[in-house]
């Protein structure tokens, strides 16, 4: 794989009902069968609010850290 940064910027809900916060996340190389995608744009939808307020069954707001909008300079 080509060069990559040591970390990247992402957005996540850090607390139930809290605002979406920008965080720095350490880079992890993908596992076998996974790929890295460069995201050029993303949006927020109603399902993001469900994660924020834990309305979606079985999804905790802390899981939002797994679903990141990656910013690549």
CHARMM-style PDB file with segment names, atoms N, HN, CA, C and O in Angstrom:
ATOM      1  N   UNK     1       0.855  -1.175   0.000  1.00  0.00      PROA
ATOM      2  CA  UNK     1       0.000   0.000   0.000  1.00  0.00      PROA
ATOM      3  C   UNK     1       0.895   1.230   0.000  1.00  0.00      PROA
ATOM      4  O   UNK     1       2.005   1.188   0.531  1.00  0.00      PROA
ATOM      5  N   UNK     2       0.427   2.321  -0.588  1.00  0.00      PROA
ATOM      6  HN  UNK     2      -0.474   2.356  -1.019  1.00  0.00      PROA
ATOM      7  CA  UNK     2       1.190   3.557  -0.653  1.00  0.00      PROA
ATOM      8  C   UNK     2       1.342   4.203   0.706  1.00  0.00      PROA
ATOM      9  O   UNK     2       0.911   3.669   1.729  1.00  0.00      PROA
ATOM     10  N   UNK     3       1.963   5.360   0.688  1.00  0.00      PROA
ATOM     11  HN  UNK     3       2.313   5.793  -0.142  1.00  0.00      PROA
ATOM     12  CA  UNK     3       2.174   6.058   1.951  1.00  0.00      PROA
ATOM     13  C   UNK     3       0.845   6.570   2.514  1.00  0.00      PROA
ATOM     14  O   UNK     3      -0.109   6.812   1.775  1.00  0.00      PROA
ATOM     15  N   UNK     4       0.812   6.723   3.798  1.00  0.00      PROA
ATOM     16  HN  UNK     4       1.587   6.526   4.398  1.00  0.00      PROA
ATOM     17  CA  UNK     4      -0.393   7.206   4.471  1.00  0.00      PROA
ATOM     18  C   UNK     4       0.023   8.023   5.677  1.00  0.00      PROA
ATOM     19  O   UNK     4       1.153   7.901   6.151  1.00  0.00      PROA
ATOM     20  N   UNK     5      -0.877   8.854   6.180  1.00  0.00      PROA
ATOM     21  HN  UNK     5      -1.794   8.953   5.795  1.00  0.00      PROA
ATOM     22  CA  UNK     5      -0.540   9.668   7.355  1.00  0.00      PROA
ATOM     23  C   UNK     5      -0.470   8.816   8.624  1.00  0.00      PROA
ATOM     24  O   UNK     5      -0.973   7.693   8.651  1.00  0.00      PROA
ATOM     25  N   UNK     6       0.146   9.346   9.654  1.00  0.00      PROA
ATOM     26  HN  UNK     6       0.554  10.258   9.632  1.00  0.00      PROA
ATOM     27  CA  UNK     6       0.198   8.669  10.951  1.00  0.00      PROA
ATOM     28  C   UNK     6      -1.176   8.647  11.616  1.00  0.00      PROA
ATOM     29  O   UNK     6      -1.491   7.738  12.384  1.00  0.00      PROA
ATOM     30  N   UNK     7      -1.990   9.661  11.311  1.00  0.00      PROA
ATOM     31  HN  UNK     7      -1.734  10.399  10.687  1.00  0.00      PROA
ATOM     32  CA  UNK     7      -3.347   9.749  11.856  1.00  0.00      PROA
ATOM     33  C   UNK     7      -4.221  10.475  10.839  1.00  0.00      PROA
ATOM     34  O   UNK     7      -3.729  11.006   9.844  1.00  0.00      PROA
ATOM     35  N   UNK     8      -5.511  10.489  11.102  1.00  0.00      PROA
ATOM     36  HN  UNK     8      -5.911  10.058  11.911  1.00  0.00      PROA
ATOM     37  CA  UNK     8      -6.429  11.210  10.227  1.00  0.00      PROA
ATOM     38  C   UNK     8      -7.522  11.848  11.067  1.00  0.00      PROA
ATOM     39  O   UNK     8      -7.741  11.479  12.220  1.00  0.00      PROA
ATOM     40  N   UNK     9      -8.206  12.819  10.460  1.00  0.00      PROA
ATOM     41  HN  UNK     9      -8.029  13.119   9.523  1.00  0.00      PROA
ATOM     42  CA  UNK     9      -9.291  13.519  11.150  1.00  0.00      PROA
ATOM     43  C   UNK     9     -10.598  12.784  10.867  1.00  0.00      PROA
ATOM     44  O   UNK     9     -10.836  12.312   9.756  1.00  0.00      PROA
ATOM     45  N   UNK    10     -11.435  12.700  11.894  1.00  0.00      PROA
ATOM     46  HN  UNK    10     -11.241  13.084  12.797  1.00  0.00      PROA
ATOM     47  CA  UNK    10     -12.728  12.041  11.762  1.00  0.00      PROA
ATOM     48  C   UNK    10     -13.734  12.783  12.623  1.00  0.00      PROA
ATOM     49  O   UNK    10     -13.361  13.630  13.435  1.00  0.00      PROA
ATOM     50  N   UNK    11     -14.986  12.472  12.449  1.00  0.00      PROA
ATOM     51  HN  UNK    11     -15.290  11.784  11.789  1.00  0.00      PROA
ATOM     52  CA  UNK    11     -16.054  13.044  13.273  1.00  0.00      PROA
ATOM     53  C   UNK    11     -16.787  11.918  13.967  1.00  0.00      PROA
ATOM     54  O   UNK    11     -17.075  10.884  13.363  1.00  0.00      PROA
ATOM     55  N   UNK    12     -17.094  12.123  15.259  1.00  0.00      PROA
ATOM     56  HN  UNK    12     -16.861  12.963  15.749  1.00  0.00      PROA
ATOM     57  CA  UNK    12     -17.760  11.076  16.039  1.00  0.00      PROA
ATOM     58  C   UNK    12     -18.580  11.710  17.157  1.00  0.00      PROA
ATOM     59  O   UNK    12     -18.288  12.820  17.601  1.00  0.00      PROA
ATOM     60  N   UNK    13     -19.605  10.999  17.603  1.00  0.00      PROA
ATOM     61  HN  UNK    13     -19.843  10.097  17.241  1.00  0.00      PROA
ATOM     62  CA  UNK    13     -20.344  11.393  18.799  1.00  0.00      PROA
ATOM     63  C   UNK    13     -19.591  10.809  19.986  1.00  0.00      PROA
ATOM     64  O   UNK    13     -19.460   9.590  20.098  1.00  0.00      PROA
ATOM     65  N   UNK    14     -19.099  11.658  20.865  1.00  0.00      PROA
ATOM     66  HN  UNK    14     -19.204  12.648  20.774  1.00  0.00      PROA
ATOM     67  CA  UNK    14     -18.311  11.195  22.001  1.00  0.00      PROA
ATOM     68  C   UNK    14     -19.151  10.979  23.250  1.00  0.00      PROA
ATOM     69  O   UNK    14     -18.689  10.363  24.211  1.00  0.00      PROA
ATOM     70  N   UNK    15     -20.379  11.479  23.246  1.00  0.00      PROA
ATOM     71  HN  UNK    15     -20.754  11.980  22.466  1.00  0.00      PROA
ATOM     72  CA  UNK    15     -21.281  11.274  24.380  1.00  0.00      PROA
ATOM     73  C   UNK    15     -22.716  11.227  23.868  1.00  0.00      PROA
ATOM     74  O   UNK    15     -23.037  11.838  22.848  1.00  0.00      PROA
ATOM     75  N   UNK    16     -23.558  10.517  24.564  1.00  0.00      PROA
ATOM     76  HN  UNK    16     -23.297  10.021  25.392  1.00  0.00      PROA
ATOM     77  CA  UNK    16     -24.955  10.392  24.177  1.00  0.00      PROA
ATOM     78  C   UNK    16     -25.596  11.785  24.124  1.00  0.00      PROA
ATOM     79  O   UNK    16     -25.535  12.547  25.090  1.00  0.00      PROA
ATOM     80  N   UNK    17     -26.202  12.098  22.996  1.00  0.00      PROA
ATOM     81  HN  UNK    17     -26.252  11.480  22.212  1.00  0.00      PROA
ATOM     82  CA  UNK    17     -26.874  13.371  22.821  1.00  0.00      PROA
ATOM     83  C   UNK    17     -25.929  14.530  22.554  1.00  0.00      PROA
ATOM     84  O   UNK    17     -26.380  15.661  22.374  1.00  0.00      PROA
ATOM     85  N   UNK    18     -24.629  14.274  22.526  1.00  0.00      PROA
ATOM     86  HN  UNK    18     -24.263  13.356  22.672  1.00  0.00      PROA
ATOM     87  CA  UNK    18     -23.643  15.327  22.324  1.00  0.00      PROA
ATOM     88  C   UNK    18     -23.508  15.729  20.861  1.00  0.00      PROA
ATOM     89  O   UNK    18     -24.070  15.107  19.959  1.00  0.00      PROA
ATOM     90  N   UNK    19     -22.750  16.779  20.668  1.00  0.00      PROA
ATOM     91  HN  UNK    19     -22.294  17.284  21.400  1.00  0.00      PROA
ATOM     92  CA  UNK    19     -22.495  17.277  19.318  1.00  0.00      PROA
ATOM     93  C   UNK    19     -21.488  16.380  18.607  1.00  0.00      PROA
ATOM     94  O   UNK    19     -20.697  15.679  19.239  1.00  0.00      PROA
ATOM     95  N   UNK    20     -21.536  16.418  17.304  1.00  0.00      PROA
ATOM     96  HN  UNK    20     -22.178  16.987  16.790  1.00  0.00      PROA
ATOM     97  CA  UNK    20     -20.547  15.728  16.487  1.00  0.00      PROA
ATOM     98  C   UNK    20     -19.221  16.465  16.665  1.00  0.00      PROA
ATOM     99  O   UNK    20     -19.148  17.676  16.456  1.00  0.00      PROA
ATOM    100  N   UNK    21     -18.179  15.736  17.048  1.00  0.00      PROA
ATOM    101  HN  UNK    21     -18.239  14.753  17.218  1.00  0.00      PROA
ATOM    102  CA  UNK    21     -16.882  16.347  17.353  1.00  0.00      PROA
ATOM    103  C   UNK    21     -15.812  15.849  16.391  1.00  0.00      PROA
ATOM    104  O   UNK    21     -15.818  14.689  15.979  1.00  0.00      PROA
ATOM    105  N   UNK    22     -14.890  16.752  16.039  1.00  0.00      PROA
ATOM    106  HN  UNK    22     -14.886  17.694  16.373  1.00  0.00      PROA
ATOM    107  CA  UNK    22     -13.754  16.364  15.214  1.00  0.00      PROA
ATOM    108  C   UNK    22     -12.697  15.743  16.127  1.00  0.00      PROA
ATOM    109  O   UNK    22     -12.350  16.307  17.165  1.00  0.00      PROA
ATOM    110  N   UNK    23     -12.192  14.582  15.729  1.00  0.00      PROA
ATOM    111  HN  UNK    23     -12.474  14.124  14.886  1.00  0.00      PROA
ATOM    112  CA  UNK    23     -11.184  13.871  16.507  1.00  0.00      PROA
ATOM    113  C   UNK    23     -10.041  13.433  15.591  1.00  0.00      PROA
ATOM    114  O   UNK    23     -10.233  13.262  14.387  1.00  0.00      PROA
ATOM    115  N   UNK    24      -8.871  13.257  16.157  1.00  0.00      PROA
ATOM    116  HN  UNK    24      -8.715  13.395  17.135  1.00  0.00      PROA
ATOM    117  CA  UNK    24      -7.738  12.670  15.436  1.00  0.00      PROA
ATOM    118  C   UNK    24      -7.685  11.198  15.784  1.00  0.00      PROA
ATOM    119  O   UNK    24      -7.761  10.821  16.954  1.00  0.00      PROA
ATOM    120  N   UNK    25      -7.555  10.372  14.766  1.00  0.00      PROA
ATOM    121  HN  UNK    25      -7.494  10.679  13.816  1.00  0.00      PROA
ATOM    122  CA  UNK    25      -7.578   8.919  14.942  1.00  0.00      PROA
ATOM    123  C   UNK    25      -6.273   8.349  14.400  1.00  0.00      PROA
ATOM    124  O   UNK    25      -5.879   8.686  13.284  1.00  0.00      PROA
ATOM    125  N   UNK    26      -5.591   7.494  15.161  1.00  0.00      PROA
ATOM    126  HN  UNK    26      -5.911   7.220  16.068  1.00  0.00      PROA
ATOM    127  CA  UNK    26      -4.364   6.883  14.650  1.00  0.00      PROA
ATOM    128  C   UNK    26      -4.665   5.977  13.461  1.00  0.00      PROA
ATOM    129  O   UNK    26      -5.689   5.294  13.427  1.00  0.00      PROA
ATOM    130  N   UNK    27      -3.771   5.984  12.504  1.00  0.00      PROA
ATOM    131  HN  UNK    27      -2.939   6.539  12.531  1.00  0.00      PROA
ATOM    132  CA  UNK    27      -3.945   5.152  11.307  1.00  0.00      PROA
ATOM    133  C   UNK    27      -3.772   3.683  11.666  1.00  0.00      PROA
ATOM    134  O   UNK    27      -2.853   3.333  12.406  1.00  0.00      PROA
ATOM    135  N   UNK    28      -4.638   2.828  11.156  1.00  0.00      PROA
ATOM    136  HN  UNK    28      -5.385   3.113  10.555  1.00  0.00      PROA
ATOM    137  CA  UNK    28      -4.498   1.383  11.246  1.00  0.00      PROA
ATOM    138  C   UNK    28      -4.557   0.836   9.830  1.00  0.00      PROA
ATOM    139  O   UNK    28      -5.495   1.137   9.091  1.00  0.00      PROA
ATOM    140  N   UNK    29      -3.577   0.043   9.442  1.00  0.00      PROA
ATOM    141  HN  UNK    29      -2.816  -0.202  10.042  1.00  0.00      PROA
ATOM    142  CA  UNK    29      -3.624  -0.575   8.123  1.00  0.00      PROA
ATOM    143  C   UNK    29      -4.837  -1.493   8.045  1.00  0.00      PROA
ATOM    144  O   UNK    29      -5.212  -2.108   9.043  1.00  0.00      PROA
ATOM    145  N   UNK    30      -5.454  -1.591   6.869  1.00  0.00      PROA
ATOM    146  HN  UNK    30      -5.149  -1.091   6.058  1.00  0.00      PROA
ATOM    147  CA  UNK    30      -6.632  -2.459   6.731  1.00  0.00      PROA
ATOM    148  C   UNK    30      -6.260  -3.934   6.897  1.00  0.00      PROA
ATOM    149  O   UNK    30      -5.148  -4.352   6.572  1.00  0.00      PROA
ATOM    150  N   UNK    31      -7.206  -4.700   7.404  1.00  0.00      PROA
ATOM    151  HN  UNK    31      -8.109  -4.360   7.667  1.00  0.00      PROA
ATOM    152  CA  UNK    31      -7.034  -6.148   7.514  1.00  0.00      PROA
ATOM    153  C   UNK    31      -7.245  -6.781   6.146  1.00  0.00      PROA
ATOM    154  O   UNK    31      -7.697  -6.123   5.209  1.00  0.00      PROA
ATOM    155  N   UNK    32      -6.918  -8.046   6.041  1.00  0.00      PROA
ATOM    156  HN  UNK    32      -6.551  -8.580   6.802  1.00  0.00      PROA
ATOM    157  CA  UNK    32      -7.141  -8.784   4.793  1.00  0.00      PROA
ATOM    158  C   UNK    32      -8.619  -8.703   4.408  1.00  0.00      PROA
ATOM    159  O   UNK    32      -9.492  -8.902   5.253  1.00  0.00      PROA
ATOM    160  N   UNK    33      -8.894  -8.417   3.159  1.00  0.00      PROA
ATOM    161  HN  UNK    33      -8.185  -8.256   2.473  1.00  0.00      PROA
ATOM    162  CA  UNK    33     -10.274  -8.313   2.680  1.00  0.00      PROA
ATOM    163  C   UNK    33     -10.874  -6.933   2.863  1.00  0.00      PROA
ATOM    164  O   UNK    33     -12.011  -6.708   2.448  1.00  0.00      PROA
ATOM    165  N   UNK    34     -10.143  -5.990   3.477  1.00  0.00      PROA
ATOM    166  HN  UNK    34      -9.219  -6.173   3.814  1.00  0.00      PROA
ATOM    167  CA  UNK    34     -10.632  -4.625   3.653  1.00  0.00      PROA
ATOM    168  C   UNK    34      -9.901  -3.698   2.690  1.00  0.00      PROA
ATOM    169  O   UNK    34      -8.814  -4.014   2.207  1.00  0.00      PROA
ATOM    170  N   UNK    35     -10.511  -2.555   2.420  1.00  0.00      PROA
ATOM    171  HN  UNK    35     -11.395  -2.299   2.812  1.00  0.00      PROA
ATOM    172  CA  UNK    35      -9.914  -1.559   1.535  1.00  0.00      PROA
ATOM    173  C   UNK    35      -9.966  -0.191   2.208  1.00  0.00      PROA
ATOM    174  O   UNK    35     -10.743   0.023   3.139  1.00  0.00      PROA
ATOM    175  N   UNK    36      -9.141   0.723   1.733  1.00  0.00      PROA
ATOM    176  HN  UNK    36      -8.510   0.549   0.977  1.00  0.00      PROA
ATOM    177  CA  UNK    36      -9.153   2.112   2.184  1.00  0.00      PROA
ATOM    178  C   UNK    36      -9.736   2.944   1.058  1.00  0.00      PROA
ATOM    179  O   UNK    36      -9.299   2.844  -0.088  1.00  0.00      PROA
ATOM    180  N   UNK    37     -10.718   3.760   1.382  1.00  0.00      PROA
ATOM    181  HN  UNK    37     -11.074   3.841   2.313  1.00  0.00      PROA
ATOM    182  CA  UNK    37     -11.353   4.629   0.402  1.00  0.00      PROA
ATOM    183  C   UNK    37     -11.088   6.080   0.755  1.00  0.00      PROA
ATOM    184  O   UNK    37     -11.087   6.450   1.929  1.00  0.00      PROA
ATOM    185  N   UNK    38     -10.867   6.892  -0.249  1.00  0.00      PROA
ATOM    186  HN  UNK    38     -10.868   6.592  -1.203  1.00  0.00      PROA
ATOM    187  CA  UNK    38     -10.740   8.326  -0.040  1.00  0.00      PROA
ATOM    188  C   UNK    38     -12.136   8.930  -0.191  1.00  0.00      PROA
ATOM    189  O   UNK    38     -12.739   8.855  -1.262  1.00  0.00      PROA
ATOM    190  N   UNK    39     -12.642   9.527   0.885  1.00  0.00      PROA
ATOM    191  HN  UNK    39     -12.152   9.588   1.755  1.00  0.00      PROA
ATOM    192  CA  UNK    39     -13.972  10.127   0.879  1.00  0.00      PROA
ATOM    193  C   UNK    39     -13.836  11.567   0.434  1.00  0.00      PROA
ATOM    194  O   UNK    39     -13.111  12.351   1.048  1.00  0.00      PROA
ATOM    195  N   UNK    40     -14.537  11.918  -0.640  1.00  0.00      PROA
ATOM    196  HN  UNK    40     -15.126  11.281  -1.139  1.00  0.00      PROA
ATOM    197  CA  UNK    40     -14.482  13.281  -1.145  1.00  0.00      PROA
ATOM    198  C   UNK    40     -15.564  14.160  -0.546  1.00  0.00      PROA
ATOM    199  O   UNK    40     -15.391  15.374  -0.435  1.00  0.00      PROA
ATOM    200  N   UNK    41     -16.671  13.559  -0.162  1.00  0.00      PROA
ATOM    201  HN  UNK    41     -16.811  12.573  -0.252  1.00  0.00      PROA
ATOM    202  CA  UNK    41     -17.770  14.312   0.443  1.00  0.00      PROA
ATOM    203  C   UNK    41     -18.654  13.342   1.215  1.00  0.00      PROA
ATOM    204  O   UNK    41     -18.697  12.149   0.912  1.00  0.00      PROA
ATOM    205  N   UNK    42     -19.351  13.858   2.206  1.00  0.00      PROA
ATOM    206  HN  UNK    42     -19.316  14.827   2.452  1.00  0.00      PROA
ATOM    207  CA  UNK    42     -20.305  13.044   2.951  1.00  0.00      PROA
ATOM    208  C   UNK    42     -21.379  13.959   3.508  1.00  0.00      PROA
ATOM    209  O   UNK    42     -21.243  15.182   3.474  1.00  0.00      PROA
ATOM    210  N   UNK    43     -22.424  13.376   4.008  1.00  0.00      PROA
ATOM    211  HN  UNK    43     -22.534  12.383   4.035  1.00  0.00      PROA
ATOM    212  CA  UNK    43     -23.515  14.149   4.576  1.00  0.00      PROA
ATOM    213  C   UNK    43     -24.018  13.510   5.857  1.00  0.00      PROA
ATOM    214  O   UNK    43     -23.616  12.407   6.225  1.00  0.00      PROA
ATOM    215  N   UNK    44     -24.887  14.216   6.511  1.00  0.00      PROA
ATOM    216  HN  UNK    44     -25.214  15.112   6.211  1.00  0.00      PROA
ATOM    217  CA  UNK    44     -25.510  13.739   7.741  1.00  0.00      PROA
ATOM    218  C   UNK    44     -26.963  13.414   7.413  1.00  0.00      PROA
ATOM    219  O   UNK    44     -27.623  14.159   6.689  1.00  0.00      PROA
ATOM    220  N   UNK    45     -27.458  12.301   7.947  1.00  0.00      PROA
ATOM    221  HN  UNK    45     -26.922  11.696   8.535  1.00  0.00      PROA
ATOM    222  CA  UNK    45     -28.851  11.935   7.699  1.00  0.00      PROA
ATOM    223  C   UNK    45     -29.533  11.550   9.018  1.00  0.00      PROA
ATOM    224  O   UNK    45     -28.911  11.591  10.079  1.00  0.00      PROA
ATOM    225  N   UNK    46     -30.781  11.185   8.945  1.00  0.00      PROA
ATOM    226  HN  UNK    46     -31.287  11.151   8.083  1.00  0.00      PROA
ATOM    227  CA  UNK    46     -31.570  10.872  10.137  1.00  0.00      PROA
ATOM    228  C   UNK    46     -30.983   9.713  10.935  1.00  0.00      PROA
ATOM    229  O   UNK    46     -31.095   9.696  12.161  1.00  0.00      PROA
ATOM    230  N   UNK    47     -30.365   8.751  10.273  1.00  0.00      PROA
ATOM    231  HN  UNK    47     -30.274   8.765   9.277  1.00  0.00      PROA
ATOM    232  CA  UNK    47     -29.799   7.622  11.016  1.00  0.00      PROA
ATOM    233  C   UNK    47     -28.646   8.070  11.919  1.00  0.00      PROA
ATOM    234  O   UNK    47     -28.382   7.434  12.939  1.00  0.00      PROA
ATOM    235  N   UNK    48     -27.963   9.151  11.559  1.00  0.00      PROA
ATOM    236  HN  UNK    48     -28.177   9.668  10.730  1.00  0.00      PROA
ATOM    237  CA  UNK    48     -26.917   9.688  12.438  1.00  0.00      PROA
ATOM    238  C   UNK    48     -27.521  10.208  13.736  1.00  0.00      PROA
ATOM    239  O   UNK    48     -26.923  10.054  14.802  1.00  0.00      PROA
ATOM    240  N   UNK    49     -28.687  10.817  13.658  1.00  0.00      PROA
ATOM    241  HN  UNK    49     -29.172  10.942  12.793  1.00  0.00      PROA
ATOM    242  CA  UNK    49     -29.382  11.271  14.865  1.00  0.00      PROA
ATOM    243  C   UNK    49     -29.792  10.077  15.726  1.00  0.00      PROA
ATOM    244  O   UNK    49     -29.782  10.160  16.954  1.00  0.00      PROA
ATOM    245  N   UNK    50     -30.153   8.968  15.081  1.00  0.00      PROA
ATOM    246  HN  UNK    50     -30.162   8.900  14.083  1.00  0.00      PROA
ATOM    247  CA  UNK    50     -30.519   7.767  15.834  1.00  0.00      PROA
ATOM    248  C   UNK    50     -29.334   7.238  16.637  1.00  0.00      PROA
ATOM    249  O   UNK    50     -29.500   6.792  17.772  1.00  0.00      PROA
ATOM    250  N   UNK    51     -28.141   7.287  16.048  1.00  0.00      PROA
ATOM    251  HN  UNK    51     -28.007   7.650  15.126  1.00  0.00      PROA
ATOM    252  CA  UNK    51     -26.940   6.863  16.771  1.00  0.00      PROA
ATOM    253  C   UNK    51     -26.654   7.841  17.896  1.00  0.00      PROA
ATOM    254  O   UNK    51     -26.343   7.433  19.014  1.00  0.00      PROA
ATOM    255  N   UNK    52     -26.758   9.140  17.603  1.00  0.00      PROA
ATOM    256  HN  UNK    52     -27.011   9.472  16.694  1.00  0.00      PROA
ATOM    257  CA  UNK    52     -26.475  10.174  18.599  1.00  0.00      PROA
ATOM    258  C   UNK    52     -27.315   9.984  19.861  1.00  0.00      PROA
ATOM    259  O   UNK    52     -26.797  10.093  20.972  1.00  0.00      PROA
ATOM    260  N   UNK    53     -28.598   9.703  19.698  1.00  0.00      PROA
ATOM    261  HN  UNK    53     -29.019   9.615  18.795  1.00  0.00      PROA
ATOM    262  CA  UNK    53     -29.510   9.588  20.836  1.00  0.00      PROA
ATOM    263  C   UNK    53     -29.794   8.141  21.240  1.00  0.00      PROA
ATOM    264  O   UNK    53     -30.660   7.895  22.080  1.00  0.00      PROA
ATOM    265  N   UNK    54     -29.080   7.190  20.657  1.00  0.00      PROA
ATOM    266  HN  UNK    54     -28.376   7.390  19.976  1.00  0.00      PROA
ATOM    267  CA  UNK    54     -29.239   5.764  20.941  1.00  0.00      PROA
ATOM    268  C   UNK    54     -30.665   5.277  20.715  1.00  0.00      PROA
ATOM    269  O   UNK    54     -31.199   4.489  21.496  1.00  0.00      PROA
ATOM    270  N   UNK    55     -31.265   5.753  19.644  1.00  0.00      PROA
ATOM    271  HN  UNK    55     -30.831   6.393  19.009  1.00  0.00      PROA
ATOM    272  CA  UNK    55     -32.614   5.321  19.286  1.00  0.00      PROA
ATOM    273  C   UNK    55     -32.572   4.007  18.513  1.00  0.00      PROA
ATOM    274  O   UNK    55     -33.495   3.198  18.596  1.00  0.00      PROA
ATOM    275  N   UNK    56     -31.502   3.806  17.765  1.00  0.00      PROA
ATOM    276  HN  UNK    56     -30.752   4.464  17.697  1.00  0.00      PROA
ATOM    277  CA  UNK    56     -31.340   2.605  16.953  1.00  0.00      PROA
ATOM    278  C   UNK    56     -31.008   1.433  17.873  1.00  0.00      PROA
ATOM    279  O   UNK    56     -29.998   1.483  18.575  1.00  0.00      PROA
ATOM    280  N   UNK    57     -31.819   0.390  17.893  1.00  0.00      PROA
ATOM    281  HN  UNK    57     -32.640   0.349  17.323  1.00  0.00      PROA
ATOM    282  CA  UNK    57     -31.579  -0.731  18.810  1.00  0.00      PROA
ATOM    283  C   UNK    57     -30.200  -1.357  18.603  1.00  0.00      PROA
ATOM    284  O   UNK    57     -29.795  -1.634  17.473  1.00  0.00      PROA
ATOM    285  N   UNK    58     -29.494  -1.572  19.695  1.00  0.00      PROA
ATOM    286  HN  UNK    58     -29.823  -1.347  20.612  1.00  0.00      PROA
ATOM    287  CA  UNK    58     -28.211  -2.257  19.636  1.00  0.00      PROA
ATOM    288  C   UNK    58     -27.036  -1.403  19.211  1.00  0.00      PROA
ATOM    289  O   UNK    58     -25.928  -1.924  19.084  1.00  0.00      PROA
ATOM    290  N   UNK    59     -27.230  -0.106  18.984  1.00  0.00      PROA
ATOM    291  HN  UNK    59     -28.130   0.317  19.087  1.00  0.00      PROA
ATOM    292  CA  UNK    59     -26.126   0.769  18.573  1.00  0.00      PROA
ATOM    293  C   UNK    59     -25.904   1.816  19.652  1.00  0.00      PROA
ATOM    294  O   UNK    59     -26.809   2.581  19.986  1.00  0.00      PROA
ATOM    295  N   UNK    60     -24.720   1.845  20.181  1.00  0.00      PROA
ATOM    296  HN  UNK    60     -23.984   1.224  19.910  1.00  0.00      PROA
ATOM    297  CA  UNK    60     -24.346   2.804  21.215  1.00  0.00      PROA
ATOM    298  C   UNK    60     -23.685   4.003  20.547  1.00  0.00      PROA
ATOM    299  O   UNK    60     -23.029   3.846  19.518  1.00  0.00      PROA
ATOM    300  N   UNK    61     -23.844   5.199  21.113  1.00  0.00      PROA
ATOM    301  HN  UNK    61     -24.376   5.327  21.950  1.00  0.00      PROA
ATOM    302  CA  UNK    61     -23.232   6.383  20.514  1.00  0.00      PROA
ATOM    303  C   UNK    61     -21.719   6.230  20.389  1.00  0.00      PROA
ATOM    304  O   UNK    61     -21.113   6.832  19.502  1.00  0.00      PROA
ATOM    305  N   UNK    62     -21.106   5.446  21.250  1.00  0.00      PROA
ATOM    306  HN  UNK    62     -21.598   4.957  21.970  1.00  0.00      PROA
ATOM    307  CA  UNK    62     -19.662   5.245  21.165  1.00  0.00      PROA
ATOM    308  C   UNK    62     -19.281   4.454  19.925  1.00  0.00      PROA
ATOM    309  O   UNK    62     -18.125   4.492  19.505  1.00  0.00      PROA
ATOM    310  N   UNK    63     -20.240   3.728  19.323  1.00  0.00      PROA
ATOM    311  HN  UNK    63     -21.180   3.698  19.664  1.00  0.00      PROA
ATOM    312  CA  UNK    63     -19.979   3.010  18.082  1.00  0.00      PROA
ATOM    313  C   UNK    63     -19.750   3.965  16.920  1.00  0.00      PROA
ATOM    314  O   UNK    63     -19.213   3.565  15.887  1.00  0.00      PROA
ATOM    315  N   UNK    64     -20.156   5.239  17.078  1.00  0.00      PROA
ATOM    316  HN  UNK    64     -20.592   5.564  17.917  1.00  0.00      PROA
ATOM    317  CA  UNK    64     -19.994   6.187  15.975  1.00  0.00      PROA
ATOM    318  C   UNK    64     -18.530   6.357  15.613  1.00  0.00      PROA
ATOM    319  O   UNK    64     -18.222   6.764  14.492  1.00  0.00      PROA
ATOM    320  N   UNK    65     -17.621   6.058  16.527  1.00  0.00      PROA
ATOM    321  HN  UNK    65     -17.871   5.727  17.437  1.00  0.00      PROA
ATOM    322  CA  UNK    65     -16.197   6.162  16.217  1.00  0.00      PROA
ATOM    323  C   UNK    65     -15.800   5.158  15.134  1.00  0.00      PROA
ATOM    324  O   UNK    65     -14.789   5.351  14.460  1.00  0.00      PROA
ATOM    325  N   UNK    66     -16.581   4.091  14.959  1.00  0.00      PROA
ATOM    326  HN  UNK    66     -17.403   3.934  15.507  1.00  0.00      PROA
ATOM    327  CA  UNK    66     -16.282   3.121  13.902  1.00  0.00      PROA
ATOM    328  C   UNK    66     -16.724   3.634  12.542  1.00  0.00      PROA
ATOM    329  O   UNK    66     -16.219   3.179  11.516  1.00  0.00      PROA
ATOM    330  N   UNK    67     -17.660   4.577  12.520  1.00  0.00      PROA
ATOM    331  HN  UNK    67     -18.070   4.947  13.353  1.00  0.00      PROA
ATOM    332  CA  UNK    67     -18.209   5.090  11.273  1.00  0.00      PROA
ATOM    333  C   UNK    67     -17.738   6.524  11.123  1.00  0.00      PROA
ATOM    334  O   UNK    67     -18.344   7.439  11.680  1.00  0.00      PROA
ATOM    335  N   UNK    68     -16.667   6.726  10.379  1.00  0.00      PROA
ATOM    336  HN  UNK    68     -16.175   5.982   9.927  1.00  0.00      PROA
ATOM    337  CA  UNK    68     -16.009   8.021  10.353  1.00  0.00      PROA
ATOM    338  C   UNK    68     -16.100   8.676   8.993  1.00  0.00      PROA
ATOM    339  O   UNK    68     -16.050   8.016   7.955  1.00  0.00      PROA
ATOM    340  N   UNK    69     -16.232   9.977   9.024  1.00  0.00      PROA
ATOM    341  HN  UNK    69     -16.272  10.513   9.867  1.00  0.00      PROA
ATOM    342  CA  UNK    69     -16.073  10.782   7.828  1.00  0.00      PROA
ATOM    343  C   UNK    69     -14.612  11.213   7.811  1.00  0.00      PROA
ATOM    344  O   UNK    69     -14.203  12.053   8.613  1.00  0.00      PROA
ATOM    345  N   UNK    70     -13.842  10.655   6.923  1.00  0.00      PROA
ATOM    346  HN  UNK    70     -14.175   9.973   6.272  1.00  0.00      PROA
ATOM    347  CA  UNK    70     -12.406  10.888   6.915  1.00  0.00      PROA
ATOM    348  C   UNK    70     -12.072  12.119   6.087  1.00  0.00      PROA
ATOM    349  O   UNK    70     -12.542  12.269   4.959  1.00  0.00      PROA
ATOM    350  N   UNK    71     -11.262  12.989   6.652  1.00  0.00      PROA
ATOM    351  HN  UNK    71     -10.880  12.867   7.568  1.00  0.00      PROA
ATOM    352  CA  UNK    71     -10.807  14.174   5.941  1.00  0.00      PROA
ATOM    353  C   UNK    71      -9.362  13.950   5.505  1.00  0.00      PROA
ATOM    354  O   UNK    71      -8.481  13.758   6.343  1.00  0.00      PROA
ATOM    355  N   UNK    72      -9.122  13.975   4.207  1.00  0.00      PROA
ATOM    356  HN  UNK    72      -9.838  14.131   3.527  1.00  0.00      PROA
ATOM    357  CA  UNK    72      -7.766  13.822   3.688  1.00  0.00      PROA
ATOM    358  C   UNK    72      -7.377  15.157   3.061  1.00  0.00      PROA
ATOM    359  O   UNK    72      -8.012  15.612   2.110  1.00  0.00      PROA
ATOM    360  N   UNK    73      -6.322  15.786   3.603  1.00  0.00      PROA
ATOM    361  HN  UNK    73      -5.806  15.416   4.375  1.00  0.00      PROA
ATOM    362  CA  UNK    73      -5.944  17.110   3.089  1.00  0.00      PROA
ATOM    363  C   UNK    73      -5.484  17.072   1.640  1.00  0.00      PROA
ATOM    364  OT1 UNK    73      -5.135  18.108   1.075  1.00  0.00      PROA
TER     365      UNK     73
END
